[in-house]
Amino acid sequence: MKKPLLTLTALAGLSLGVAAPASAASTHTVQSGDTLYRIAVNNNVSVNDIKQANGLNSNMIYPNQVLKLAKSEAKASSASKTYTVKAGDTLYRIATNNGVSVNQLMTWNGLKSDLIFPGQQFSVKGANAASVANSAPAAKPKASTSAPVTKQSTSTTQTQAPASGKTMTVEATAYTPYCAGCSGITATGIDVRSNPNQKVIAVDPSVIPLGSKVWVEGYGEAIAGDTGGAIKGNKIDILMPTQEQALNFGRKSITIKVLN
């Protein structure tokens, strides 16, 4: 019923202190609790700058690791920067990878919701940002063949992580109430076929207790209400209303917060 996953990244909790903007030649020694995002923001560089300068292929870092904080020449010399949305993107991921907050990204681009589309262009550096992302791209995708990257929502829980909760990085896939071998009834007795739009995830109960409320990046607040043979360790499976949405979601590394 569930798909095998590969764990790629780990995201730590709170960082220590606030550093002054770093020069191109400076370094940072990783402290317990540091994350690439916080180090990037505190040193006026992007997450991608740090990863490129240090040859990192994931967001995993270790205490006492010495990181170069050099800005790439192309970014340092540019007054503004844009990003083109790809399938599977969320505002949270775009903001994190560019060392800014979701609120900044939405403000700079005149966004009123977290609904974004593949091919849309965002300003991801605030100095000269233009409001280019509040509407769909010129070549608007057909409703029958292309779904929005994220769902329409008036709630900030879709894009912004809650202030409290246990933060984890997990590998996620998606499933539907009508997947092969699925009964439509979850491990905790939820009838997902009666309401396929409800927010439910399958978890490893030894990692996330069944019944927990969990904030999921790009999905919102969900109930840990199901299990699966392949869902072991830091892996989850996300309920989607349709097979098309489940296939479009694919497999990705995302951030979650266990709220209780």
C-alpha positions as a printed Julia matrix, in Angstrom:
260×3 Matrix{Float64}:
   0.0    0.0     0.0
   2.84   2.32    0.74
   6.0    3.1    -1.21
   9.65   2.65   -0.06
  11.48   5.92    0.64
  15.05   7.18    0.95
  15.96   9.56    3.77
  17.95  12.49    2.38
  18.1   15.3     4.91
  17.72  16.16    8.56
  16.62  19.5     9.93
  17.6   20.59   13.45
  15.59  22.83   15.79
  16.73  26.16   17.21
  20.08  27.78   16.53
  22.2   29.65   19.04
  22.63  33.42   18.87
  22.58  35.86   15.96
  25.72  36.56   13.98
  26.65  39.68   12.06
  26.66  39.51    8.24
  29.63  37.52    7.05
  32.24  38.44    4.49
  32.96  36.26    1.47
  36.01  34.71    3.16
  34.48  34.0     6.6
  33.59  30.66    8.11
  31.14  29.38   10.69
  31.69  26.55   13.17
  28.46  24.59   13.54
  26.97  24.64   17.05
  24.51  22.16   18.51
  21.04  23.11   17.23
  22.27  25.04   14.15
  20.47  24.67   10.8
  21.67  25.73    7.35
  18.72  28.11    7.08
  19.52  29.96   10.31
  23.26  30.09    9.52
  22.44  31.5     6.06
  20.09  34.2     7.4
  22.48  35.22   10.18
  25.39  35.59    7.75
  23.58  37.29    4.83
  24.03  34.39    2.4
  21.62  31.8     1.0
  21.36  28.12    1.87
  22.44  27.31   -1.68
  25.52  29.54   -1.3
  26.63  27.55    1.76
  25.91  24.2     0.11
  27.82  25.16   -3.04
  30.78  26.61   -1.11
  31.12  23.43    0.96
  30.13  20.8    -1.6
  27.07  19.75    0.44
  24.48  17.51   -1.21
  21.94  17.72    1.63
  20.95  19.96    4.55
  22.6   17.69    7.14
  25.3   19.37    9.22
  27.19  18.38   12.38
  28.43  20.18   15.53
  32.03  21.47   15.14
  31.82  21.29   11.35
  33.5   24.37    9.81
  31.46  25.85    6.96
  32.62  28.4     4.4
  30.17  31.3     4.06
  31.22  32.61    0.65
  28.58  34.13   -1.59
  28.59  33.02   -5.19
  29.86  35.83   -7.42
  26.71  35.8    -9.52
  24.48  36.33   -6.49
  26.72  38.85   -4.77
  26.79  41.09   -7.83
  23.07  40.99   -8.53
  20.69  43.52   -6.98
  17.77  41.14   -7.41
  17.24  37.48   -8.07
  14.36  35.46   -9.45
  13.31  31.85   -9.09
  11.14  29.82  -11.48
   8.68  27.48   -9.76
   9.11  23.76  -10.5
   6.65  20.9   -10.0
   6.69  19.85   -6.35
   7.82  23.25   -5.03
   6.25  24.92   -1.98
   6.68  28.49   -0.75
   8.29  27.11    2.42
  10.94  25.21    0.44
  11.66  28.14   -1.93
  12.01  30.53    1.01
  14.27  28.16    2.98
  16.56  27.46    0.01
  17.02  31.19   -0.58
  17.6   32.22    3.03
  14.39  34.26    3.41
  11.08  33.81    5.25
   7.75  32.81    3.7
   6.29  36.17    4.76
   9.09  38.04    2.97
   8.56  35.98   -0.18
   4.81  36.63   -0.16
   5.24  40.36    0.57
   7.89  40.94   -2.12
   5.76  39.21   -4.75
   2.3   40.44   -3.76
   1.05  36.94   -2.91
  -2.32  36.65   -1.13
  -2.25  32.84   -0.75
   0.17  29.91   -1.02
  -1.21  28.81   -4.42
   1.69  28.63   -6.88
   2.14  27.11  -10.34
   5.03  25.54  -12.26
   6.62  28.16  -14.53
   5.75  31.08  -12.25
   8.67  33.44  -11.48
   9.34  34.88   -8.01
  11.64  37.61   -6.78
  13.63  36.04   -3.96
  15.75  39.07   -2.99
  13.82  41.97   -1.53
  15.7   45.12   -2.57
  14.13  45.5    -6.02
  11.51  42.77   -5.93
   8.57  43.15   -8.3
   5.09  41.76   -7.72
   5.28  39.06  -10.36
   3.79  36.02   -8.65
   0.25  36.9    -7.62
  -1.21  35.57  -10.85
  -0.67  32.41  -12.85
   2.02  32.44  -15.59
   1.22  33.7   -19.08
   0.82  30.16  -20.4
  -1.76  29.06  -17.82
  -1.77  25.29  -17.31
  -4.91  23.38  -18.32
  -7.0   22.23  -15.4
  -7.2   18.68  -16.78
  -3.45  18.13  -17.05
  -1.77  20.3   -14.45
  -2.55  20.79  -10.78
  -1.28  23.67   -8.61
   1.89  22.93   -6.7
   0.14  23.73   -3.41
  -3.52  23.84   -2.47
  -5.5   27.04   -2.03
  -5.72  27.96    1.62
  -6.52  31.0     3.72
  -4.66  29.5     6.68
  -1.02  30.21    7.46
  -0.56  26.6     8.58
   0.0   25.67    4.94
   3.09  27.81    4.55
   4.37  28.61    8.02
   5.44  26.08   10.59
   3.82  26.47   14.05
   6.0   28.02   16.73
   5.93  24.93   18.92
   6.26  21.22   18.26
   8.94  18.63   17.56
  10.58  19.4    14.2
  11.61  16.51   11.96
  12.73  16.03    8.38
  11.07  13.05    6.72
  10.82  11.4     3.33
   7.24  11.63    2.06
   5.13   9.97   -0.61
   1.4   10.21   -1.25
  -1.48   7.77   -1.55
  -5.23   7.87   -2.22
  -8.26   6.18   -0.64
  -8.47   3.96   -3.72
  -4.86   2.78   -4.04
  -4.21  -0.89   -4.86
  -4.87  -3.01   -1.78
  -6.39  -0.13    0.19
  -9.6   -0.77    2.13
 -10.47   2.91    2.58
 -10.31   2.5     6.35
  -7.1    3.59    8.09
  -5.3    1.8    10.92
  -7.13   4.02   13.43
 -10.55   3.5    11.82
 -10.83   6.69    9.75
 -13.05   6.23    6.66
 -11.01   8.19    4.11
 -13.32   7.32    1.23
 -16.23   9.12    2.86
 -14.16  12.34    2.84
 -11.02  12.07    0.66
 -10.17  15.73    1.35
  -9.46  15.18    5.06
  -5.83  15.57    6.17
  -4.41  12.17    7.15
  -0.86  10.77    7.07
   0.51   7.27    7.53
   3.4    7.08    9.99
   5.68   4.71   11.86
   4.01   4.68   15.31
   7.39   4.17   17.01
   8.45   7.59   15.64
   5.13   9.49   15.53
   2.38   8.16   17.82
  -0.92   7.38   16.11
  -3.49  10.11   16.76
  -0.89  12.88   16.88
  -1.55  16.21   15.19
   1.23  16.89   12.71
   1.97  20.01   10.65
   3.25  18.93    7.23
   5.15  21.3     4.91
   2.95  22.24    1.93
   0.0   20.17    3.26
  -1.04  21.72    6.54
  -2.17  20.19    9.83
  -2.96  16.48    9.6
  -3.78  13.5    11.81
  -1.31  10.64   12.12
  -4.07   8.12   11.47
  -2.61   5.35    9.33
   0.35   2.97    9.02
   2.02   1.09    6.18
   4.44  -1.79    5.68
   7.02   0.47    4.01
   6.55   3.39    6.4
   9.43   2.83    8.81
  11.53   5.42   10.62
  11.39   9.03    9.39
   8.95   8.33    6.57
   5.33   9.35    6.02
   2.64   8.76    3.39
   0.23  11.66    2.74
  -3.44  11.16    1.83
  -4.41  12.91   -1.42
  -7.97  13.1    -2.85
  -7.01  11.89   -6.34
  -4.46   9.66   -7.98
  -3.28  12.59  -10.14
  -2.43  14.65   -7.06
  -0.66  11.69   -5.46
   1.44  11.12   -8.6
   2.22  14.84   -8.9
   3.44  14.87   -5.29
   5.96  12.12   -6.01
   8.64  11.48   -3.38
  10.41  14.27   -1.53
  12.15  15.3     1.67
   9.97  17.68    3.71
   9.76  19.28    7.15
   7.07  18.33    9.66
   6.25  19.32   13.24
   4.61  16.9    15.68
   2.27  19.16   17.64
   1.2   16.77   20.4
